[in-house]
Every structure is written in structure tokens, then in C-alpha cells.
Amino acid sequence: QVQLVESGGGLVQAGGSLRLSCAASGLTFSRSHMAWFRQAPGKEREFVTVFNWSGSRTYYADSVKGRFTISIDNAKNMAFLQMNSLKPEDTAVYYCAASRELAGDFTSPTKYTYWGQGTQVSVSS
């Protein structure tokens, strides 16, 4: 049984930083595509970033490029999202997602099989 558990969310002032963690179990982590999405109240779930294991490539949404960084620790089966220079518009529930296969539009939530329960990030102005 695959399980993803996020942690590290909280309340931070604009300009601050947070580091989210995603602990994975039940899947071959080193051969899984790991992504972060977020969902703000009243909005659709939005792609943030993905680590594509097959080419060790990372992709970011334009809105977070240069501020957020995804990293992977295969030995610990963990993924991280370092978020710097946070803005109030970054406020959302952040979700970790994983998939063994990833074809087509990797920014679509439908491409990911496994999801965590989410962690709240709130950025005050």
C-alpha cells in the first residue's frame, strides 16, 4: 500500500521561507516521479513542480520558478519542497503526488496515481 505523508506547513510572513517534506512508503521511490501541487480555496489544484526520475529533470510552474526548489532523498524515500521569498498568493494546501509512469501533460493532477493528505501553507502580508 502506497502512502505519502506531507509535513512542514505553517504560517509565515511574506518574504519568509518554509520547507515541506513528503515521506513515501510502499513504492520504489527512486523510480517514481514526484511532484508538488497546491490548491487555494475556491481554486483548482495547481501544478507547482515535478522531479522526473527518468532524466533527473525538474520542472517548475512559472509562478514559483526561482523561489521554490524540489529535492529528493532516495535513501530516505523523501521529497522536499524548499519555498523561499514566499508571497501571500502562495497560500494554499500543498500536496505531494507520485506516479510510476508519467506521459503527456505532467502539470495535470490526473497524471498522478498517489497523493498525500496535504499540508496548509499560509503567508501573511
BADREN-130305 format. One record per atom (N, C-alpha, C): residue number from 1; residue in three letters; atom name; x, y, z. Coordinates in pm, whole numbers, always signed. Last residue first. Layout:
! residues N
@num: NUM; residu: ala; atome: CA; X: X; Y: Y; Z: Z;
...
! end
This chain:
! residues 125
@num: 125; residu: ser; atome: N; X: +62; Y: +3898; Z: +476;
@num: 125; residu: ser; atome: CA; X: +124; Y: +4016; Z: +412;
@num: 125; residu: ser; atome: C; X: +174; Y: +4115; Z: +515;
@num: 124; residu: ser; atome: N; X: +125; Y: +3550; Z: +532;
@num: 124; residu: ser; atome: CA; X: +60; Y: +3676; Z: +567;
@num: 124; residu: ser; atome: C; X: +136; Y: +3793; Z: +505;
@num: 123; residu: val; atome: N; X: +60; Y: +3242; Z: +407;
@num: 123; residu: val; atome: CA; X: +157; Y: +3350; Z: +401;
@num: 123; residu: val; atome: C; X: +85; Y: +3481; Z: +427;
@num: 122; residu: ser; atome: N; X: +27; Y: +2906; Z: +487;
@num: 122; residu: ser; atome: CA; X: -38; Y: +3036; Z: +490;
@num: 122; residu: ser; atome: C; X: +69; Y: +3145; Z: +497;
@num: 121; residu: val; atome: N; X: -19; Y: +2581; Z: +396;
@num: 121; residu: val; atome: CA; X: +80; Y: +2689; Z: +398;
@num: 121; residu: val; atome: C; X: +5; Y: +2820; Z: +390;
@num: 120; residu: gln; atome: N; X: -111; Y: +2263; Z: +508;
@num: 120; residu: gln; atome: CA; X: -151; Y: +2402; Z: +486;
@num: 120; residu: gln; atome: C; X: -30; Y: +2495; Z: +495;
@num: 119; residu: thr; atome: N; X: -78; Y: +1964; Z: +329;
@num: 119; residu: thr; atome: CA; X: -33; Y: +2043; Z: +443;
@num: 119; residu: thr; atome: C; X: -58; Y: +2190; Z: +412;
@num: 118; residu: gly; atome: N; X: -209; Y: +1642; Z: +227;
@num: 118; residu: gly; atome: CA; X: -193; Y: +1786; Z: +216;
@num: 118; residu: gly; atome: C; X: -145; Y: +1851; Z: +344;
@num: 117; residu: gln; atome: N; X: -213; Y: +1373; Z: +202;
@num: 117; residu: gln; atome: CA; X: -333; Y: +1435; Z: +258;
@num: 117; residu: gln; atome: C; X: -326; Y: +1588; Z: +254;
@num: 116; residu: gly; atome: N; X: -76; Y: +1259; Z: -115;
@num: 116; residu: gly; atome: CA; X: -77; Y: +1276; Z: +29;
@num: 116; residu: gly; atome: C; X: -203; Y: +1349; Z: +73;
@num: 115; residu: trp; atome: N; X: -140; Y: +1029; Z: -379;
@num: 115; residu: trp; atome: CA; X: -148; Y: +1162; Z: -322;
@num: 115; residu: trp; atome: C; X: -137; Y: +1156; Z: -170;
@num: 114; residu: tyr; atome: N; X: -77; Y: +860; Z: -687;
@num: 114; residu: tyr; atome: CA; X: -76; Y: +860; Z: -541;
@num: 114; residu: tyr; atome: C; X: -67; Y: +1004; Z: -489;
@num: 113; residu: thr; atome: N; X: -87; Y: +908; Z: -963;
@num: 113; residu: thr; atome: CA; X: -165; Y: +799; Z: -904;
@num: 113; residu: thr; atome: C; X: -182; Y: +814; Z: -754;
@num: 112; residu: tyr; atome: N; X: -118; Y: +1169; Z: -1195;
@num: 112; residu: tyr; atome: CA; X: -53; Y: +1117; Z: -1075;
@num: 112; residu: tyr; atome: C; X: -145; Y: +1020; Z: -1003;
@num: 111; residu: lys; atome: N; X: -252; Y: +1289; Z: -1397;
@num: 111; residu: lys; atome: CA; X: -140; Y: +1204; Z: -1435;
@num: 111; residu: lys; atome: C; X: -75; Y: +1134; Z: -1315;
@num: 110; residu: thr; atome: N; X: -435; Y: +1467; Z: -1300;
@num: 110; residu: thr; atome: CA; X: -485; Y: +1335; Z: -1340;
@num: 110; residu: thr; atome: C; X: -374; Y: +1238; Z: -1376;
@num: 109; residu: pro; atome: N; X: -311; Y: +1712; Z: -1266;
@num: 109; residu: pro; atome: CA; X: -323; Y: +1623; Z: -1149;
@num: 109; residu: pro; atome: C; X: -367; Y: +1482; Z: -1187;
@num: 108; residu: ser; atome: N; X: -82; Y: +1813; Z: -1514;
@num: 108; residu: ser; atome: CA; X: -220; Y: +1776; Z: -1484;
@num: 108; residu: ser; atome: C; X: -226; Y: +1682; Z: -1364;
@num: 107; residu: thr; atome: N; X: +174; Y: +1849; Z: -1583;
@num: 107; residu: thr; atome: CA; X: +117; Y: +1950; Z: -1493;
@num: 107; residu: thr; atome: C; X: -26; Y: +1917; Z: -1455;
@num: 106; residu: phe; atome: N; X: +245; Y: +1665; Z: -1769;
@num: 106; residu: phe; atome: CA; X: +281; Y: +1634; Z: -1630;
@num: 106; residu: phe; atome: C; X: +231; Y: +1740; Z: -1532;
@num: 105; residu: asp; atome: N; X: +93; Y: +1555; Z: -2035;
@num: 105; residu: asp; atome: CA; X: +94; Y: +1680; Z: -1958;
@num: 105; residu: asp; atome: C; X: +121; Y: +1651; Z: -1810;
@num: 104; residu: gly; atome: N; X: +271; Y: +1264; Z: -2126;
@num: 104; residu: gly; atome: CA; X: +181; Y: +1373; Z: -2160;
@num: 104; residu: gly; atome: C; X: +200; Y: +1493; Z: -2068;
@num: 103; residu: ala; atome: N; X: +340; Y: +1041; Z: -1860;
@num: 103; residu: ala; atome: CA; X: +340; Y: +1073; Z: -2003;
@num: 103; residu: ala; atome: C; X: +241; Y: +1185; Z: -2028;
@num: 102; residu: leu; atome: N; X: +475; Y: +859; Z: -1625;
@num: 102; residu: leu; atome: CA; X: +439; Y: +998; Z: -1645;
@num: 102; residu: leu; atome: C; X: +453; Y: +1031; Z: -1793;
@num: 101; residu: glu; atome: N; X: +452; Y: +606; Z: -1379;
@num: 101; residu: glu; atome: CA; X: +458; Y: +643; Z: -1520;
@num: 101; residu: glu; atome: C; X: +415; Y: +789; Z: -1532;
@num: 100; residu: arg; atome: N; X: +435; Y: +619; Z: -1108;
@num: 100; residu: arg; atome: CA; X: +541; Y: +536; Z: -1166;
@num: 100; residu: arg; atome: C; X: +559; Y: +567; Z: -1314;
@num: 99; residu: ser; atome: N; X: +390; Y: +914; Z: -917;
@num: 99; residu: ser; atome: CA; X: +342; Y: +826; Z: -1023;
@num: 99; residu: ser; atome: C; X: +459; Y: +745; Z: -1076;
@num: 98; residu: ala; atome: N; X: +272; Y: +1129; Z: -655;
@num: 98; residu: ala; atome: CA; X: +370; Y: +1038; Z: -715;
@num: 98; residu: ala; atome: C; X: +305; Y: +954; Z: -824;
@num: 97; residu: ala; atome: N; X: +258; Y: +1434; Z: -464;
@num: 97; residu: ala; atome: CA; X: +199; Y: +1336; Z: -554;
@num: 97; residu: ala; atome: C; X: +308; Y: +1251; Z: -617;
@num: 96; residu: cys; atome: N; X: +172; Y: +1645; Z: -196;
@num: 96; residu: cys; atome: CA; X: +275; Y: +1564; Z: -259;
@num: 96; residu: cys; atome: C; X: +204; Y: +1460; Z: -345;
@num: 95; residu: tyr; atome: N; X: +15; Y: +1959; Z: -173;
@num: 95; residu: tyr; atome: CA; X: +5; Y: +1814; Z: -182;
@num: 95; residu: tyr; atome: C; X: +127; Y: +1755; Z: -250;
@num: 94; residu: tyr; atome: N; X: -79; Y: +2233; Z: +24;
@num: 94; residu: tyr; atome: CA; X: +21; Y: +2174; Z: -65;
@num: 94; residu: tyr; atome: C; X: +16; Y: +2022; Z: -55;
@num: 93; residu: val; atome: N; X: -323; Y: +2474; Z: +29;
@num: 93; residu: val; atome: CA; X: -288; Y: +2342; Z: +79;
@num: 93; residu: val; atome: C; X: -194; Y: +2279; Z: -24;
@num: 92; residu: ala; atome: N; X: -201; Y: +2816; Z: +30;
@num: 92; residu: ala; atome: CA; X: -275; Y: +2703; Z: -27;
@num: 92; residu: ala; atome: C; X: -247; Y: +2578; Z: +57;
@num: 91; residu: thr; atome: N; X: -35; Y: +3108; Z: -58;
@num: 91; residu: thr; atome: CA; X: -120; Y: +3045; Z: +43;
@num: 91; residu: thr; atome: C; X: -209; Y: +2938; Z: -21;
@num: 90; residu: asp; atome: N; X: +91; Y: +3252; Z: -243;
@num: 90; residu: asp; atome: CA; X: +136; Y: +3113; Z: -229;
@num: 90; residu: asp; atome: C; X: +53; Y: +3038; Z: -126;
@num: 89; residu: glu; atome: N; X: +6; Y: +3509; Z: -219;
@num: 89; residu: glu; atome: CA; X: -61; Y: +3427; Z: -320;
@num: 89; residu: glu; atome: C; X: -10; Y: +3282; Z: -322;
@num: 88; residu: pro; atome: N; X: +187; Y: +3617; Z: -35;
@num: 88; residu: pro; atome: CA; X: +51; Y: +3582; Z: +9;
@num: 88; residu: pro; atome: C; X: -22; Y: +3492; Z: -92;
@num: 87; residu: lys; atome: N; X: +504; Y: +3454; Z: -92;
@num: 87; residu: lys; atome: CA; X: +411; Y: +3563; Z: -116;
@num: 87; residu: lys; atome: C; X: +273; Y: +3521; Z: -65;
@num: 86; residu: leu; atome: N; X: +842; Y: +3377; Z: +2;
@num: 86; residu: leu; atome: CA; X: +700; Y: +3345; Z: -6;
@num: 86; residu: leu; atome: C; X: +614; Y: +3469; Z: -18;
@num: 85; residu: ser; atome: N; X: +1118; Y: +3330; Z: -36;
@num: 85; residu: ser; atome: CA; X: +1053; Y: +3453; Z: -83;
@num: 85; residu: ser; atome: C; X: +903; Y: +3433; Z: -99;
@num: 84; residu: asn; atome: N; X: +1113; Y: +2971; Z: -80;
@num: 84; residu: asn; atome: CA; X: +1173; Y: +3097; Z: -36;
@num: 84; residu: asn; atome: C; X: +1096; Y: +3215; Z: -93;
@num: 83; residu: met; atome: N; X: +1073; Y: +2644; Z: -8;
@num: 83; residu: met; atome: CA; X: +999; Y: +2760; Z: -58;
@num: 83; residu: met; atome: C; X: +1058; Y: +2886; Z: +4;
@num: 82; residu: gln; atome: N; X: +1154; Y: +2324; Z: -92;
@num: 82; residu: gln; atome: CA; X: +1206; Y: +2443; Z: -27;
@num: 82; residu: gln; atome: C; X: +1140; Y: +2565; Z: -90;
@num: 81; residu: leu; atome: N; X: +1023; Y: +2027; Z: -58;
@num: 81; residu: leu; atome: CA; X: +996; Y: +2148; Z: -134;
@num: 81; residu: leu; atome: C; X: +1044; Y: +2266; Z: -50;
@num: 80; residu: phe; atome: N; X: +1129; Y: +1687; Z: -92;
@num: 80; residu: phe; atome: CA; X: +1122; Y: +1813; Z: -19;
@num: 80; residu: phe; atome: C; X: +1086; Y: +1925; Z: -115;
@num: 79; residu: ala; atome: N; X: +1078; Y: +1339; Z: -36;
@num: 79; residu: ala; atome: CA; X: +1085; Y: +1452; Z: -126;
@num: 79; residu: ala; atome: C; X: +1066; Y: +1579; Z: -44;
@num: 78; residu: met; atome: N; X: +1221; Y: +1027; Z: +62;
@num: 78; residu: met; atome: CA; X: +1158; Y: +1154; Z: +93;
@num: 78; residu: met; atome: C; X: +1178; Y: +1254; Z: -19;
@num: 77; residu: asn; atome: N; X: +1363; Y: +787; Z: +112;
@num: 77; residu: asn; atome: CA; X: +1230; Y: +787; Z: +50;
@num: 77; residu: asn; atome: C; X: +1153; Y: +914; Z: +81;
@num: 76; residu: lys; atome: N; X: +1619; Y: +798; Z: +195;
@num: 76; residu: lys; atome: CA; X: +1517; Y: +815; Z: +299;
@num: 76; residu: lys; atome: C; X: +1376; Y: +808; Z: +244;
@num: 75; residu: ala; atome: N; X: +1756; Y: +766; Z: -40;
@num: 75; residu: ala; atome: CA; X: +1792; Y: +679; Z: +73;
@num: 75; residu: ala; atome: C; X: +1685; Y: +683; Z: +182;
@num: 74; residu: asn; atome: N; X: +1664; Y: +970; Z: -203;
@num: 74; residu: asn; atome: CA; X: +1622; Y: +832; Z: -231;
@num: 74; residu: asn; atome: C; X: +1650; Y: +740; Z: -113;
@num: 73; residu: asp; atome: N; X: +1550; Y: +1266; Z: -166;
@num: 73; residu: asp; atome: CA; X: +1646; Y: +1186; Z: -91;
@num: 73; residu: asp; atome: C; X: +1602; Y: +1041; Z: -108;
@num: 72; residu: ile; atome: N; X: +1513; Y: +1548; Z: -375;
@num: 72; residu: ile; atome: CA; X: +1477; Y: +1409; Z: -348;
@num: 72; residu: ile; atome: C; X: +1589; Y: +1344; Z: -267;
@num: 71; residu: ser; atome: N; X: +1361; Y: +1872; Z: -412;
@num: 71; residu: ser; atome: CA; X: +1476; Y: +1784; Z: -397;
@num: 71; residu: ser; atome: C; X: +1429; Y: +1647; Z: -351;
@num: 70; residu: ile; atome: N; X: +1259; Y: +2174; Z: -562;
@num: 70; residu: ile; atome: CA; X: +1227; Y: +2037; Z: -524;
@num: 70; residu: ile; atome: C; X: +1357; Y: +1958; Z: -512;
@num: 69; residu: thr; atome: N; X: +1228; Y: +2509; Z: -475;
@num: 69; residu: thr; atome: CA; X: +1319; Y: +2405; Z: -521;
@num: 69; residu: thr; atome: C; X: +1272; Y: +2269; Z: -470;
@num: 68; residu: phe; atome: N; X: +1112; Y: +2840; Z: -552;
@num: 68; residu: phe; atome: CA; X: +1090; Y: +2707; Z: -495;
@num: 68; residu: phe; atome: C; X: +1190; Y: +2609; Z: -555;
@num: 67; residu: arg; atome: N; X: +1207; Y: +3061; Z: -693;
@num: 67; residu: arg; atome: CA; X: +1178; Y: +3075; Z: -549;
@num: 67; residu: arg; atome: C; X: +1166; Y: +2939; Z: -480;
@num: 66; residu: gly; atome: N; X: +1246; Y: +3000; Z: -956;
@num: 66; residu: gly; atome: CA; X: +1344; Y: +3087; Z: -892;
@num: 66; residu: gly; atome: C; X: +1323; Y: +3104; Z: -743;
@num: 65; residu: lys; atome: N; X: +902; Y: +2965; Z: -1012;
@num: 65; residu: lys; atome: CA; X: +1037; Y: +2948; Z: -1065;
@num: 65; residu: lys; atome: C; X: +1132; Y: +3050; Z: -1002;
@num: 64; residu: val; atome: N; X: +642; Y: +3000; Z: -950;
@num: 64; residu: val; atome: CA; X: +732; Y: +2967; Z: -839;
@num: 64; residu: val; atome: C; X: +878; Y: +2955; Z: -883;
@num: 63; residu: ser; atome: N; X: +505; Y: +3059; Z: -1181;
@num: 63; residu: ser; atome: CA; X: +475; Y: +3139; Z: -1063;
@num: 63; residu: ser; atome: C; X: +571; Y: +3113; Z: -946;
@num: 62; residu: asp; atome: N; X: +571; Y: +2865; Z: -1364;
@num: 62; residu: asp; atome: CA; X: +631; Y: +2997; Z: -1378;
@num: 62; residu: asp; atome: C; X: +614; Y: +3080; Z: -1251;
@num: 61; residu: ala; atome: N; X: +640; Y: +2549; Z: -1216;
@num: 61; residu: ala; atome: CA; X: +542; Y: +2647; Z: -1264;
@num: 61; residu: ala; atome: C; X: +610; Y: +2783; Z: -1269;
@num: 60; residu: tyr; atome: N; X: +919; Y: +2351; Z: -1313;
@num: 60; residu: tyr; atome: CA; X: +851; Y: +2438; Z: -1219;
@num: 60; residu: tyr; atome: C; X: +745; Y: +2521; Z: -1289;
@num: 59; residu: tyr; atome: N; X: +1092; Y: +2042; Z: -1321;
@num: 59; residu: tyr; atome: CA; X: +1014; Y: +2144; Z: -1391;
@num: 59; residu: tyr; atome: C; X: +937; Y: +2223; Z: -1286;
@num: 58; residu: thr; atome: N; X: +1388; Y: +1848; Z: -1344;
@num: 58; residu: thr; atome: CA; X: +1288; Y: +1915; Z: -1265;
@num: 58; residu: thr; atome: C; X: +1220; Y: +2022; Z: -1349;
@num: 57; residu: arg; atome: N; X: +1521; Y: +1525; Z: -1419;
@num: 57; residu: arg; atome: CA; X: +1487; Y: +1662; Z: -1456;
@num: 57; residu: arg; atome: C; X: +1383; Y: +1718; Z: -1362;
@num: 56; residu: ser; atome: N; X: +1619; Y: +1266; Z: -1442;
@num: 56; residu: ser; atome: CA; X: +1660; Y: +1350; Z: -1329;
@num: 56; residu: ser; atome: C; X: +1636; Y: +1498; Z: -1360;
@num: 55; residu: gly; atome: N; X: +1496; Y: +1118; Z: -1621;
@num: 55; residu: gly; atome: CA; X: +1602; Y: +1203; Z: -1673;
@num: 55; residu: gly; atome: C; X: +1660; Y: +1293; Z: -1566;
@num: 54; residu: ser; atome: N; X: +1334; Y: +967; Z: -1461;
@num: 54; residu: ser; atome: CA; X: +1395; Y: +902; Z: -1577;
@num: 54; residu: ser; atome: C; X: +1506; Y: +987; Z: -1639;
@num: 53; residu: trp; atome: N; X: +1217; Y: +1124; Z: -1261;
@num: 53; residu: trp; atome: CA; X: +1333; Y: +1040; Z: -1227;
@num: 53; residu: trp; atome: C; X: +1406; Y: +990; Z: -1349;
@num: 52; residu: asn; atome: N; X: +1130; Y: +1443; Z: -1242;
@num: 52; residu: asn; atome: CA; X: +1114; Y: +1332; Z: -1335;
@num: 52; residu: asn; atome: C; X: +1236; Y: +1242; Z: -1321;
@num: 51; residu: phe; atome: N; X: +972; Y: +1626; Z: -1013;
@num: 51; residu: phe; atome: CA; X: +1103; Y: +1565; Z: -1037;
@num: 51; residu: phe; atome: C; X: +1079; Y: +1441; Z: -1120;
@num: 50; residu: val; atome: N; X: +777; Y: +1922; Z: -1044;
@num: 50; residu: val; atome: CA; X: +790; Y: +1777; Z: -1054;
@num: 50; residu: val; atome: C; X: +936; Y: +1740; Z: -1072;
@num: 49; residu: thr; atome: N; X: +562; Y: +2178; Z: -907;
@num: 49; residu: thr; atome: CA; X: +690; Y: +2129; Z: -955;
@num: 49; residu: thr; atome: C; X: +687; Y: +1977; Z: -963;
@num: 48; residu: val; atome: N; X: +288; Y: +2269; Z: -916;
@num: 48; residu: val; atome: CA; X: +397; Y: +2351; Z: -863;
@num: 48; residu: val; atome: C; X: +530; Y: +2307; Z: -922;
@num: 47; residu: phe; atome: N; X: -42; Y: +2279; Z: -1047;
@num: 47; residu: phe; atome: CA; X: +92; Y: +2222; Z: -1052;
@num: 47; residu: phe; atome: C; X: +194; Y: +2321; Z: -996;
@num: 46; residu: glu; atome: N; X: -334; Y: +2308; Z: -850;
@num: 46; residu: glu; atome: CA; X: -239; Y: +2371; Z: -942;
@num: 46; residu: glu; atome: C; X: -103; Y: +2305; Z: -932;
@num: 45; residu: arg; atome: N; X: -679; Y: +2255; Z: -827;
@num: 45; residu: arg; atome: CA; X: -546; Y: +2212; Z: -787;
@num: 45; residu: arg; atome: C; X: -446; Y: +2252; Z: -895;
@num: 44; residu: glu; atome: N; X: -881; Y: +2554; Z: -849;
@num: 44; residu: glu; atome: CA; X: -846; Y: +2418; Z: -887;
@num: 44; residu: glu; atome: C; X: -704; Y: +2384; Z: -837;
@num: 43; residu: lys; atome: N; X: -1024; Y: +2742; Z: -573;
@num: 43; residu: lys; atome: CA; X: -948; Y: +2728; Z: -697;
@num: 43; residu: lys; atome: C; X: -918; Y: +2582; Z: -725;
@num: 42; residu: gly; atome: N; X: -1138; Y: +2769; Z: -326;
@num: 42; residu: gly; atome: CA; X: -1216; Y: +2810; Z: -441;
@num: 42; residu: gly; atome: C; X: -1145; Y: +2798; Z: -574;
@num: 41; residu: pro; atome: N; X: -827; Y: +2803; Z: -165;
@num: 41; residu: pro; atome: CA; X: -974; Y: +2797; Z: -151;
@num: 41; residu: pro; atome: C; X: -1044; Y: +2848; Z: -276;
@num: 40; residu: ala; atome: N; X: -563; Y: +2642; Z: -356;
@num: 40; residu: ala; atome: CA; X: -613; Y: +2753; Z: -275;
@num: 40; residu: ala; atome: C; X: -766; Y: +2743; Z: -267;
@num: 39; residu: gln; atome: N; X: -348; Y: +2383; Z: -376;
@num: 39; residu: gln; atome: CA; X: -487; Y: +2421; Z: -401;
@num: 39; residu: gln; atome: C; X: -529; Y: +2528; Z: -303;
@num: 38; residu: arg; atome: N; X: -64; Y: +2241; Z: -542;
@num: 38; residu: arg; atome: CA; X: -126; Y: +2321; Z: -436;
@num: 38; residu: arg; atome: C; X: -267; Y: +2358; Z: -477;
@num: 37; residu: phe; atome: N; X: +179; Y: +1979; Z: -580;
@num: 37; residu: phe; atome: CA; X: +68; Y: +2060; Z: -627;
@num: 37; residu: phe; atome: C; X: +19; Y: +2144; Z: -510;
@num: 36; residu: trp; atome: N; X: +480; Y: +1822; Z: -658;
@num: 36; residu: trp; atome: CA; X: +405; Y: +1901; Z: -561;
@num: 36; residu: trp; atome: C; X: +298; Y: +1980; Z: -635;
@num: 35; residu: ala; atome: N; X: +598; Y: +1489; Z: -739;
@num: 35; residu: ala; atome: CA; X: +553; Y: +1624; Z: -771;
@num: 35; residu: ala; atome: C; X: +490; Y: +1691; Z: -649;
@num: 34; residu: met; atome: N; X: +801; Y: +1237; Z: -869;
@num: 34; residu: met; atome: CA; X: +749; Y: +1303; Z: -750;
@num: 34; residu: met; atome: C; X: +715; Y: +1447; Z: -784;
@num: 33; residu: his; atome: N; X: +807; Y: +931; Z: -1023;
@num: 33; residu: his; atome: CA; X: +804; Y: +1074; Z: -1049;
@num: 33; residu: his; atome: C; X: +735; Y: +1140; Z: -930;
@num: 32; residu: ser; atome: N; X: +1013; Y: +667; Z: -918;
@num: 32; residu: ser; atome: CA; X: +883; Y: +732; Z: -917;
@num: 32; residu: ser; atome: C; X: +899; Y: +880; Z: -946;
@num: 31; residu: arg; atome: N; X: +1235; Y: +522; Z: -858;
@num: 31; residu: arg; atome: CA; X: +1178; Y: +510; Z: -992;
@num: 31; residu: arg; atome: C; X: +1036; Y: +565; Z: -997;
@num: 30; residu: ser; atome: N; X: +1293; Y: +558; Z: -595;
@num: 30; residu: ser; atome: CA; X: +1393; Y: +604; Z: -691;
@num: 30; residu: ser; atome: C; X: +1345; Y: +593; Z: -836;
@num: 29; residu: phe; atome: N; X: +1079; Y: +433; Z: -465;
@num: 29; residu: phe; atome: CA; X: +1090; Y: +578; Z: -467;
@num: 29; residu: phe; atome: C; X: +1183; Y: +627; Z: -576;
@num: 28; residu: thr; atome: N; X: +862; Y: +211; Z: -514;
@num: 28; residu: thr; atome: CA; X: +1005; Y: +221; Z: -544;
@num: 28; residu: thr; atome: C; X: +1035; Y: +368; Z: -569;
@num: 27; residu: leu; atome: N; X: +634; Y: +227; Z: -235;
@num: 27; residu: leu; atome: CA; X: +666; Y: +236; Z: -377;
@num: 27; residu: leu; atome: C; X: +817; Y: +246; Z: -394;
@num: 26; residu: gly; atome: N; X: +587; Y: +222; Z: +38;
@num: 26; residu: gly; atome: CA; X: +510; Y: +131; Z: -47;
@num: 26; residu: gly; atome: C; X: +534; Y: +145; Z: -196;
@num: 25; residu: ser; atome: N; X: +611; Y: +568; Z: +129;
@num: 25; residu: ser; atome: CA; X: +627; Y: +425; Z: +160;
@num: 25; residu: ser; atome: C; X: +543; Y: +344; Z: +62;
@num: 24; residu: ala; atome: N; X: +749; Y: +892; Z: +176;
@num: 24; residu: ala; atome: CA; X: +681; Y: +794; Z: +92;
@num: 24; residu: ala; atome: C; X: +709; Y: +653; Z: +140;
@num: 23; residu: ala; atome: N; X: +707; Y: +1212; Z: +300;
@num: 23; residu: ala; atome: CA; X: +762; Y: +1079; Z: +329;
@num: 23; residu: ala; atome: C; X: +680; Y: +975; Z: +254;
@num: 22; residu: cys; atome: N; X: +786; Y: +1526; Z: +226;
@num: 22; residu: cys; atome: CA; X: +692; Y: +1423; Z: +185;
@num: 22; residu: cys; atome: C; X: +760; Y: +1288; Z: +207;
@num: 21; residu: ser; atome: N; X: +806; Y: +1858; Z: +359;
@num: 21; residu: ser; atome: CA; X: +860; Y: +1723; Z: +343;
@num: 21; residu: ser; atome: C; X: +749; Y: +1628; Z: +301;
@num: 20; residu: leu; atome: N; X: +882; Y: +2202; Z: +302;
@num: 20; residu: leu; atome: CA; X: +785; Y: +2093; Z: +313;
@num: 20; residu: leu; atome: C; X: +855; Y: +1960; Z: +290;
@num: 19; residu: arg; atome: N; X: +1002; Y: +2480; Z: +448;
@num: 19; residu: arg; atome: CA; X: +1046; Y: +2359; Z: +380;
@num: 19; residu: arg; atome: C; X: +944; Y: +2249; Z: +408;
@num: 18; residu: leu; atome: N; X: +975; Y: +2832; Z: +399;
@num: 18; residu: leu; atome: CA; X: +929; Y: +2708; Z: +460;
@num: 18; residu: leu; atome: C; X: +986; Y: +2592; Z: +381;
@num: 17; residu: ser; atome: N; X: +1045; Y: +3182; Z: +452;
@num: 17; residu: ser; atome: CA; X: +1071; Y: +3052; Z: +390;
@num: 17; residu: ser; atome: C; X: +1006; Y: +2939; Z: +469;
@num: 16; residu: gly; atome: N; X: +929; Y: +3522; Z: +380;
@num: 16; residu: gly; atome: CA; X: +987; Y: +3414; Z: +459;
@num: 16; residu: gly; atome: C; X: +1002; Y: +3285; Z: +381;
@num: 15; residu: gly; atome: N; X: +788; Y: +3698; Z: +231;
@num: 15; residu: gly; atome: CA; X: +933; Y: +3707; Z: +225;
@num: 15; residu: gly; atome: C; X: +1004; Y: +3596; Z: +301;
@num: 14; residu: ala; atome: N; X: +521; Y: +3720; Z: +461;
@num: 14; residu: ala; atome: CA; X: +569; Y: +3739; Z: +325;
@num: 14; residu: ala; atome: C; X: +720; Y: +3763; Z: +326;
@num: 13; residu: gln; atome: N; X: +539; Y: +3492; Z: +740;
@num: 13; residu: gln; atome: CA; X: +521; Y: +3625; Z: +683;
@num: 13; residu: gln; atome: C; X: +574; Y: +3629; Z: +539;
@num: 12; residu: val; atome: N; X: +362; Y: +3184; Z: +783;
@num: 12; residu: val; atome: CA; X: +486; Y: +3258; Z: +768;
@num: 12; residu: val; atome: C; X: +455; Y: +3395; Z: +709;
@num: 11; residu: leu; atome: N; X: +234; Y: +2891; Z: +918;
@num: 11; residu: leu; atome: CA; X: +209; Y: +3032; Z: +889;
@num: 11; residu: leu; atome: C; X: +341; Y: +3106; Z: +886;
@num: 10; residu: gly; atome: N; X: +276; Y: +2566; Z: +758;
@num: 10; residu: gly; atome: CA; X: +257; Y: +2658; Z: +871;
@num: 10; residu: gly; atome: C; X: +227; Y: +2798; Z: +824;
@num: 9; residu: gly; atome: N; X: +418; Y: +2238; Z: +683;
@num: 9; residu: gly; atome: CA; X: +340; Y: +2359; Z: +656;
@num: 9; residu: gly; atome: C; X: +328; Y: +2446; Z: +779;
@num: 8; residu: gly; atome: N; X: +543; Y: +2002; Z: +749;
@num: 8; residu: gly; atome: CA; X: +624; Y: +2122; Z: +735;
@num: 8; residu: gly; atome: C; X: +548; Y: +2249; Z: +703;
@num: 7; residu: ser; atome: N; X: +450; Y: +1710; Z: +555;
@num: 7; residu: ser; atome: CA; X: +465; Y: +1785; Z: +680;
@num: 7; residu: ser; atome: C; X: +544; Y: +1912; Z: +651;
@num: 6; residu: glu; atome: N; X: +275; Y: +1438; Z: +401;
@num: 6; residu: glu; atome: CA; X: +340; Y: +1567; Z: +398;
@num: 6; residu: glu; atome: C; X: +351; Y: +1624; Z: +539;
@num: 5; residu: val; atome: N; X: +301; Y: +1113; Z: +303;
@num: 5; residu: val; atome: CA; X: +266; Y: +1195; Z: +417;
@num: 5; residu: val; atome: C; X: +346; Y: +1325; Z: +413;
@num: 4; residu: leu; atome: N; X: +176; Y: +851; Z: +112;
@num: 4; residu: leu; atome: CA; X: +253; Y: +975; Z: +109;
@num: 4; residu: leu; atome: C; X: +206; Y: +1062; Z: +224;
@num: 3; residu: gln; atome: N; X: +178; Y: +507; Z: +53;
@num: 3; residu: gln; atome: CA; X: +135; Y: +615; Z: +141;
@num: 3; residu: gln; atome: C; X: +233; Y: +731; Z: +126;
@num: 2; residu: val; atome: N; X: +65; Y: +211; Z: -97;
@num: 2; residu: val; atome: CA; X: +143; Y: +332; Z: -108;
@num: 2; residu: val; atome: C; X: +87; Y: +440; Z: -16;
@num: 1; residu: gln; atome: N; X: +85; Y: -119; Z: +0;
@num: 1; residu: gln; atome: CA; X: +0; Y: +0; Z: +0;
@num: 1; residu: gln; atome: C; X: +89; Y: +125; Z: +0;
! end
